[in-house]
Amino acid sequence: MSPAKRRGAGRKPSGGGRGLTVAVTGPTGTFGAGLVPLLQDDDRVDRVIGIARRPFDPAARGWTKMEYRQGDVRDPEALREAFAGADVVVHLAFLITGNASRATTRAINVDGTLNVFRAAAAVGARRFVYSSSVAAYGFHRDNPELIDEDWPVRPASRLFYAQEKAELEHLLAEESTAAPDLGLYLLRPPVVLGPQAVGAKDVLPGPLAPLGRLLFGRPRRLPVPVPLLVPQHPLQFVHQDDVGQALLLCVLGAGPPGAYNIAGDGVLTAADVAREFGALPIPLPAAPAQAAARAVARLPFLPPAAQWVEAAGRPAIMDTTRAREELGWTPRYTGLEALRDTLDGPR
């Protein structure tokens, strides 16, 4: 988001001395697991509205502030009804993997996100918090070694998830010009891990998801050789609890609206990750490995799982200075600790 979009510091919601009412789409997912307990424990939040397609019992999770509202992000009227009275809307509902068609995925991810933003503006919410991704920067050869928020977000070549994230940031910036009273906050995390991380169980997308669940389940160590295309490929991770804390700071308007990179301290390599599983990383010869990756990337019709080969072509490592200085965010977990906490399993 351009500096011009970064309007003044977060404003207090209307309503005098009352606490915030916060509406959350997708509250039962990975990011919700990090955010909702913080909303529950924060005295500045009086009420939480949880919007999801499938019914769930907030009280069974200890979320006594939350009221469940059944809703679909593809239904604008249902969203406006659910958001009534909300000071802040946090949009976490998003499809990453699964068997949904491209049309269904776009209807939920792109059209649904715009529906949520417009409904938030229609009910007079003061802040809109959206979880974007490091993938929004794209995996381009001219990306800097360390990316800050002033670097442009650009569509990836083949990876549709990254394309949608970049497109949505541009679309939300356009929508924001027509809703100047709705502060737009964008978080750009890398891979989110943690003991309840849905993304961890499905870290291998599409048809490879069962393998991902096997790797992150018991037994968790694989003392076998694992060939790696790019063993030194750098990776950032962030813990779900640290994402929750960043989301909470945006909810409270701790810093000015705008985009914020967040990531745990430290940069790991693919070989480091393999070793954490107890595997023995075996580097493949660089030239054949790169040739194979390029050949896969050039295939005319890549299945969703194979599209992720593009992410291995160019590292995307983020500078998190802005989130620390302007939001006051400090991660509790390093990237390595986030990975290990995931491997330790559900709490």
Backbone torsions as a table, in degrees:
resi	resn	phi	psi	omega
1	MET	NA	137.6	-178.0
2	SER	-69.1	154.4	178.5
3	PRO	-57.0	-29.6	-179.6
4	ALA	-62.6	-26.1	-179.5
5	LYS	-81.8	-11.5	-174.8
6	ARG	-84.6	77.3	-176.6
7	ARG	-66.2	173.0	-171.2
8	GLY	-51.1	173.4	-174.5
9	ALA	-56.2	156.5	-176.1
10	GLY	-54.4	135.2	-177.2
11	ARG	-99.4	150.7	176.6
12	LYS	-69.7	144.1	179.7
13	PRO	-70.4	159.4	175.7
14	SER	-68.4	158.4	176.5
15	GLY	119.9	15.7	176.5
16	GLY	66.6	-128.6	-173.9
17	GLY	-90.1	2.4	-177.4
18	ARG	-70.4	158.6	177.2
19	GLY	-78.8	174.8	-175.5
20	LEU	-76.8	146.7	164.3
21	THR	-106.3	122.8	-173.9
22	VAL	-119.7	123.1	175.1
23	ALA	-98.8	135.7	-176.4
24	VAL	-129.3	121.1	171.1
25	THR	-88.4	142.5	-179.5
26	GLY	64.4	46.3	-173.2
27	PRO	-73.5	-15.3	-175.2
28	THR	-96.2	3.5	179.8
29	GLY	-84.9	-167.5	-177.2
30	THR	-57.6	-49.8	-176.2
31	PHE	-69.3	-36.6	176.6
32	GLY	-61.4	-35.5	178.4
33	ALA	-62.6	-28.0	177.3
34	GLY	-85.9	-33.1	-173.9
35	LEU	-88.7	-49.1	-168.1
36	VAL	-60.0	-41.5	176.6
37	PRO	-59.6	-30.8	177.7
38	LEU	-71.9	-38.9	175.1
39	LEU	-63.2	-40.0	-180.0
40	GLN	-60.6	-37.7	-173.9
41	ASP	-91.6	-7.9	-174.0
42	ASP	-92.5	122.6	-177.7
43	ASP	-67.8	-15.8	179.6
44	ARG	-80.2	-6.1	178.7
45	VAL	-112.5	119.5	-179.4
46	ASP	-90.7	-36.1	-168.6
47	ARG	-146.7	140.6	177.9
48	VAL	-126.8	131.9	176.5
49	ILE	-108.6	119.5	-180.0
50	GLY	-103.2	119.8	-177.8
51	ILE	-109.6	123.5	178.5
52	ALA	-152.3	155.3	178.9
53	ARG	-71.5	-38.8	-177.1
54	ARG	-96.0	134.8	180.0
55	PRO	-63.0	146.0	172.6
56	PHE	-150.7	162.4	-177.2
57	ASP	-105.9	104.1	-179.9
58	PRO	-57.8	-38.5	-177.0
59	ALA	-61.7	-33.4	179.2
60	ALA	-64.8	-20.5	177.7
61	ARG	-98.2	2.9	-178.5
62	GLY	82.8	14.1	-177.2
63	TRP	-95.9	77.0	-174.2
64	THR	-75.0	-17.5	177.5
65	LYS	-81.9	-15.5	-171.1
66	MET	-89.7	139.4	171.1
67	GLU	-113.2	126.3	180.0
68	TYR	-79.3	135.0	172.3
69	ARG	-129.0	123.1	177.6
70	GLN	-75.7	130.3	-178.0
71	GLY	-166.9	156.9	-180.0
72	ASP	-123.4	134.5	-177.9
73	VAL	-65.0	-12.4	177.1
74	ARG	-85.6	0.2	-176.9
75	ASP	-115.4	93.0	-176.2
76	PRO	-58.5	-39.4	-178.0
77	GLU	-64.8	-42.0	178.9
78	ALA	-63.6	-35.9	178.8
79	LEU	-66.4	-44.5	-180.0
80	ARG	-61.9	-39.4	178.6
81	GLU	-65.5	-42.7	-177.7
82	ALA	-68.3	-33.8	-175.3
83	PHE	-84.3	-2.9	-176.1
84	ALA	-53.0	125.5	179.2
85	GLY	85.9	0.0	-177.2
86	ALA	-77.5	134.3	172.9
87	ASP	-85.8	-32.4	-177.2
88	VAL	-136.3	138.9	173.6
89	VAL	-118.2	126.5	177.4
90	VAL	-111.4	119.5	-176.0
91	HIS	-104.2	108.9	-177.7
92	LEU	-117.1	-8.2	-177.5
93	ALA	-74.7	123.3	-177.6
94	PHE	-164.9	138.1	177.0
95	LEU	-92.5	128.9	176.5
96	ILE	-111.0	-51.4	-179.2
97	THR	-124.4	-178.8	178.9
98	GLY	120.1	-174.2	-175.1
99	ASN	-104.4	12.0	-179.6
100	ALA	-66.6	149.0	177.8
101	SER	-68.7	162.6	177.8
102	ARG	-59.9	-38.4	-179.9
103	ALA	-64.4	-42.7	178.9
104	THR	-65.8	-42.5	179.4
105	THR	-60.5	-43.8	179.6
106	ARG	-66.7	-39.4	179.8
107	ALA	-61.5	-34.9	179.5
108	ILE	-82.2	-48.9	-172.2
109	ASN	-74.5	-50.5	-174.2
110	VAL	-88.7	-62.0	-179.2
111	ASP	-61.5	-39.5	-179.5
112	GLY	-64.0	-40.7	178.8
113	THR	-63.5	-41.9	177.4
114	LEU	-64.3	-38.2	176.7
115	ASN	-60.3	-43.0	-178.1
116	VAL	-64.9	-44.5	179.6
117	PHE	-62.1	-46.0	-178.3
118	ARG	-65.2	-36.9	178.0
119	ALA	-67.8	-38.0	177.0
120	ALA	-61.8	-42.7	178.4
121	ALA	-65.1	-39.2	-176.3
122	ALA	-64.8	-33.4	-178.7
123	VAL	-89.7	0.8	177.2
124	GLY	82.7	23.5	175.7
125	ALA	-61.7	152.7	-177.2
126	ARG	-97.4	-26.5	-179.8
127	ARG	-137.2	142.4	176.2
128	PHE	-123.8	121.9	-175.6
129	VAL	-115.4	124.0	-174.8
130	TYR	-129.4	135.7	177.2
131	SER	-92.8	106.1	173.6
132	SER	-88.6	-139.0	-175.0
133	SER	-166.5	154.7	169.4
134	VAL	-55.6	-27.6	-178.6
135	ALA	-62.6	-20.0	179.7
136	ALA	-62.7	-25.7	178.5
137	TYR	-70.7	-19.7	-175.9
138	GLY	77.0	167.9	-177.1
139	PHE	-115.4	77.8	-171.6
140	HIS	-109.6	149.4	-177.1
141	ARG	-63.8	-27.7	-178.1
142	ASP	-92.5	7.7	173.2
143	ASN	-61.3	140.0	177.5
144	PRO	-69.4	164.7	179.1
145	GLU	-63.3	-33.4	178.6
146	LEU	-130.4	118.2	-172.1
147	ILE	-97.5	125.9	171.5
148	ASP	-106.2	177.4	-170.6
149	GLU	-70.4	-14.8	178.6
150	ASP	-80.8	-10.5	176.0
151	TRP	-72.9	138.0	-174.5
152	PRO	-68.9	146.3	170.2
153	VAL	-85.2	135.4	-174.7
154	ARG	-141.2	142.0	-179.5
155	PRO	-60.3	139.8	172.9
156	ALA	-69.8	165.6	-177.7
157	SER	-72.3	-45.7	-172.7
158	ARG	-127.3	-28.5	-171.7
159	LEU	-75.7	108.7	-172.4
160	PHE	-65.4	-32.7	178.5
161	TYR	-60.0	-46.4	178.9
162	ALA	-67.3	-36.9	178.0
163	GLN	-61.4	-44.7	-178.8
164	GLU	-65.9	-39.7	179.9
165	LYS	-63.6	-44.2	178.7
166	ALA	-65.3	-44.6	180.0
167	GLU	-60.1	-42.6	-177.7
168	LEU	-64.9	-36.7	178.6
169	GLU	-62.7	-41.2	177.7
170	HIS	-65.7	-43.6	-178.9
171	LEU	-65.5	-40.2	179.2
172	LEU	-66.6	-36.0	176.2
173	ALA	-62.1	-40.4	177.6
174	GLU	-66.0	-44.4	178.8
175	GLU	-61.5	-34.8	-176.0
176	SER	-64.9	-30.5	179.5
177	THR	-65.1	-27.3	179.1
178	ALA	-89.3	-4.5	179.8
179	ALA	-133.5	66.8	-172.7
180	PRO	-64.0	-18.8	179.9
181	ASP	-88.1	-2.2	-179.7
182	LEU	-105.7	103.6	-178.9
183	GLY	-68.7	127.5	-176.2
184	LEU	-101.7	117.9	177.6
185	TYR	-112.0	129.8	179.2
186	LEU	-122.8	125.0	173.4
187	LEU	-103.6	136.9	178.4
188	ARG	-119.6	88.2	177.6
189	PRO	-89.8	160.5	166.6
190	PRO	-83.7	-153.1	176.7
191	VAL	-60.1	128.9	-178.2
192	VAL	-98.1	125.5	-178.5
193	LEU	-123.4	169.9	-179.4
194	GLY	151.6	169.2	-173.9
195	PRO	-64.1	-26.9	177.1
196	GLN	-108.6	17.4	-171.7
197	ALA	-71.5	112.5	173.8
198	VAL	-60.5	-39.5	179.2
199	GLY	-61.0	-28.4	178.9
200	ALA	-71.1	-43.3	-179.1
201	LYS	-67.7	-29.9	-178.4
202	ASP	-112.6	32.6	-176.3
203	VAL	-65.6	-25.2	170.7
204	LEU	-95.3	118.2	-169.5
205	PRO	-78.5	165.4	170.5
206	GLY	56.0	-130.2	-175.1
207	PRO	-67.8	-13.2	179.1
208	LEU	-91.7	-0.6	-178.5
209	ALA	-56.5	-40.3	178.0
210	PRO	-58.2	-35.9	177.0
211	LEU	-65.1	-40.1	177.7
212	GLY	-61.2	-41.3	179.1
213	ARG	-66.2	-34.1	177.8
214	LEU	-66.1	-42.8	-178.1
215	LEU	-64.5	-37.5	-176.2
216	PHE	-93.2	2.6	177.2
217	GLY	-101.1	-172.4	178.1
218	ARG	-92.9	137.5	-5.7
219	PRO	-73.3	150.1	-171.9
220	ARG	-100.3	-3.4	-177.7
221	ARG	-114.9	133.7	-178.6
222	LEU	-120.3	93.8	-178.4
223	PRO	-77.8	60.6	-178.1
224	VAL	-133.6	154.1	176.4
225	PRO	-66.3	138.5	178.6
226	VAL	-128.2	114.4	177.3
227	PRO	-72.8	136.3	-178.5
228	LEU	-122.4	130.4	177.6
229	LEU	-65.7	-44.8	-176.5
230	VAL	-132.6	78.9	-173.5
231	PRO	-62.8	-28.1	-178.6
232	GLN	-96.3	10.8	178.9
233	HIS	-60.9	122.3	-176.8
234	PRO	-77.2	146.4	-176.6
235	LEU	-138.5	142.2	169.4
236	GLN	-113.0	144.2	173.9
237	PHE	-127.5	161.5	173.3
238	VAL	-141.9	143.2	-178.3
239	HIS	-80.2	145.1	-178.9
240	GLN	-58.2	-34.4	179.3
241	ASP	-67.8	-34.9	178.0
242	ASP	-72.3	-33.3	172.7
243	VAL	-64.1	-43.3	178.0
244	GLY	-58.3	-41.1	179.6
245	GLN	-65.9	-40.5	177.5
246	ALA	-64.3	-41.5	177.0
247	LEU	-61.6	-42.6	-179.9
248	LEU	-61.3	-42.1	179.0
249	LEU	-61.9	-36.7	175.6
250	CYS	-68.1	-42.8	177.9
251	VAL	-55.5	-42.2	-176.7
252	LEU	-81.1	-7.7	-178.2
253	GLY	69.6	38.3	-177.4
254	ALA	-66.9	-24.8	177.7
255	GLY	-135.5	175.9	-179.6
256	PRO	-69.4	153.0	173.9
257	PRO	-57.2	152.5	-179.2
258	GLY	147.2	-168.2	-178.4
259	ALA	-99.2	142.9	-180.0
260	TYR	-136.6	124.5	170.0
261	ASN	-78.5	136.0	173.9
262	ILE	-134.0	139.6	178.2
263	ALA	-164.7	149.6	174.6
264	GLY	-67.4	155.3	178.5
265	ASP	-63.6	145.9	176.2
266	GLY	93.3	149.0	177.4
267	VAL	-121.5	124.7	179.0
268	LEU	-99.9	167.4	172.1
269	THR	-112.4	165.0	176.7
270	ALA	-58.4	-35.3	178.2
271	ALA	-66.6	-38.0	176.6
272	ASP	-59.2	-43.8	-179.0
273	VAL	-63.3	-44.8	179.0
274	ALA	-58.9	-41.8	-179.5
275	ARG	-66.1	-31.9	177.5
276	GLU	-64.4	-26.1	174.5
277	PHE	-82.6	-1.6	-176.1
278	GLY	83.5	5.9	-179.4
279	ALA	-81.3	165.1	178.9
280	LEU	-109.2	100.9	-177.4
281	PRO	-68.0	130.2	179.1
282	ILE	-118.1	109.6	179.2
283	PRO	-66.0	133.7	172.4
284	LEU	-84.9	153.7	177.2
285	PRO	-53.2	132.4	-170.8
286	ALA	-59.2	-49.2	-175.0
287	ALA	-61.9	-51.0	178.0
288	PRO	-62.4	-36.4	-179.4
289	ALA	-64.3	-45.4	179.6
290	GLN	-66.5	-37.3	178.1
291	ALA	-64.1	-40.1	178.8
292	ALA	-65.1	-41.4	179.7
293	ALA	-64.0	-41.9	179.5
294	ARG	-65.7	-37.8	179.6
295	ALA	-64.4	-41.6	178.8
296	VAL	-64.7	-42.7	-177.5
297	ALA	-64.5	-24.5	-177.6
298	ARG	-87.6	-6.2	-180.0
299	LEU	-58.8	137.1	-174.1
300	PRO	-66.3	-33.4	-177.7
301	PHE	-129.5	89.1	-179.5
302	LEU	-82.0	132.4	170.8
303	PRO	-66.8	158.3	-176.3
304	PRO	-52.9	-41.1	-178.7
305	ALA	-63.0	-40.0	-177.4
306	ALA	-72.6	-21.5	-179.7
307	GLN	-62.5	-24.6	-177.7
308	TRP	-70.0	-7.5	176.1
309	VAL	-61.5	-25.9	179.1
310	GLU	-62.1	-33.9	-178.6
311	ALA	-66.1	-21.1	179.1
312	ALA	-83.8	-9.0	-175.7
313	GLY	-76.9	-32.6	-178.7
314	ARG	-146.5	120.1	179.7
315	PRO	-61.6	149.6	174.8
316	ALA	-127.9	94.6	-177.8
317	ILE	-109.7	128.6	-170.1
318	MET	-102.8	148.0	170.3
319	ASP	-90.5	125.0	-175.2
320	THR	-104.9	17.2	-176.3
321	THR	-57.9	-43.9	-175.8
322	ARG	-60.4	-44.1	-179.6
323	ALA	-62.9	-37.2	180.0
324	ARG	-69.9	-43.3	-173.6
325	GLU	-82.7	-37.5	-174.2
326	GLU	-96.8	-35.8	176.4
327	LEU	-88.8	-22.7	-173.2
328	GLY	77.8	27.9	-176.1
329	TRP	-91.6	132.8	175.3
330	THR	-134.4	119.5	-179.1
331	PRO	-68.8	140.1	176.8
332	ARG	-82.0	-26.9	-174.7
333	TYR	-114.2	139.4	167.3
334	THR	-75.1	169.1	176.5
335	GLY	-60.2	-39.6	179.3
336	LEU	-66.1	-41.5	178.8
337	GLU	-65.4	-35.5	176.9
338	ALA	-63.1	-42.5	177.8
339	LEU	-63.1	-45.5	-178.1
340	ARG	-67.0	-35.7	177.8
341	ASP	-66.2	-32.8	175.9
342	THR	-66.7	-44.5	-178.3
343	LEU	-67.0	-25.7	179.1
344	ASP	-72.4	-15.1	172.4
345	GLY	90.8	176.4	-178.0
346	PRO	-57.6	145.0	179.4
347	ARG	-74.7	NA	NA
